[in-house]
Amino acid sequence: MVNGINHITLAVSDLERSFEFYTNVVGLKPVAKWVHGAYLLAGEGWICLSLDLGKRRGPEPEYTHIAFSVEKGAFDESAEAIRAHDVMIWKENKSEGDSLYFLDPDGHKLELHSGDLQTRLAALREQPYEGLELYV
């Protein structure tokens, strides 16, 4: 039985550029780095950056993305720090909680979010999605 998400690996076209972006712009903590990759901490989870010269250029058209958590009181400061790096914004927030949707240098879709599953479920109880079934 699955008991959690182990890690997320992102293919990157330029390891140094991505390492700089994820540590200095997003704020992940570096753990290890080598010629073809790096491990970074995102809270309790970890991200692997994997150099892949065949990496696609630009974002995919679908909604798939990775959301990073930030405390509600730190959201504005964190979002402004990310915006200060002239990141491309790919979506405006229309859901519960504060969110900033932005792209990394390879076009991976990312989100900075100040809510959690419990705040999302509370919002769904107030304004249910069409056909919503809750299991908790």
N, C-alpha and C positions, 0 to 999 in steps of 0.2 A: 504494500500500500504506500502511495506517495505521501510524504509528510512535509513537503515544502518545495520551493524552487531552489535548486542548487546554485546555479549561476546563469548568466546570460553572456553569450559570446557575440561580439560585433566584429564583422569583417571591416577592416579599415585600409585605405589606400596609402596612407602616410602615417606610420606609427608615431613619429615625433609630434606631428601636428595634432593627432587625436589624443595622445598622452597629455599634451599641454592643455587642450580643450577640456578634457574630462577632469583634470586635476585643478587647473586654475580658473576655469569658467564655471563648470558645474559644481566643483568642490568635492570630488571623490578623493579618497585617501589612497595614495600609491602603496602597493604591497611588494610587487616584484616587476621587473622589466628586463627584457632580453631583446635580441636582434629582431625577432619576428612577433613579439607580443608583450603584453603587460597584464597584471592583475591589479584591480582597483576595488576598494571597499566602498559600498554604498549602504551605510548603516550596517546591518547584520549580513546583507547580501553582498555578492561580489560580481564584478563585471570582468570579462576577459576581452581585451583588445587583441585581435589576431590580424597580422599583416596579410593582405590578400590582394595581389596586384590585379586580379580579375574582378575586383569589387565594382559593382554597378556605380554609375555616376548619378547622383540625384535621388530624390525621394520616390518611393513607390506611391501610386495613386490612392491606395486604400488607407483605412484608419489605423492600422496596426502601429503601436508605438510603445515606448517604455516610459513609465511615470516614476519620478523620484519624489520621495516625501520630504517635506520641510514643515517645521512647526508653524502654526498659524501666525504667531507673532513675528516670525522671521521671514514671512513670505515676501512682503514688499521689498525689503532690503535685498533678499536673494534674487528676486526677479529683476530688480534694477541692475544688480551686478551682472547678470547674464545679458540683459538688453544692452548694457554698456559696451559689449563686445560685438555689436552690430550683427547679432544672430538673425537668421531668417525666421520669422513667425509664420507657422503653417496653418494655424487655426485660432479662432477667437473662442474664449471660454463661454460655454452655454450650460455647464453642469454645476452641480453642488460644489462648494468650496472654491478657493482661489486656485487658478491654474494659469500657467504660461506654457504654451505649446511652441516649441522651437526646434530647429534642425541642427544636427552636428555637422562637422565639415564634410562628411561623406553622404549627407542627406538622410541619416537615420532620424526618424521622428521621435522627439522626446517631449516630456511634460514635467514641469515642476508643479507639485500639487500639495495643498495644505490640509486636505481631508484624509479620511481613512475609510475602510469598509463600513464601519458603524455609522459614520456621518452620511455616507452614500445611501445606506439602507434607510436611514431616517428620512432623507429627502425623497426616496422612492415611496415610502409610506404616505407622505404628504401629497406627492404628485406622481402616481404610478405610471410607468411606461405601459403602452398598449399591450395587453396580454400578459402582464406581469404575474409570475408565480414566485412566492417567497418560500424558501425551504428552511429558514432559521427563525 
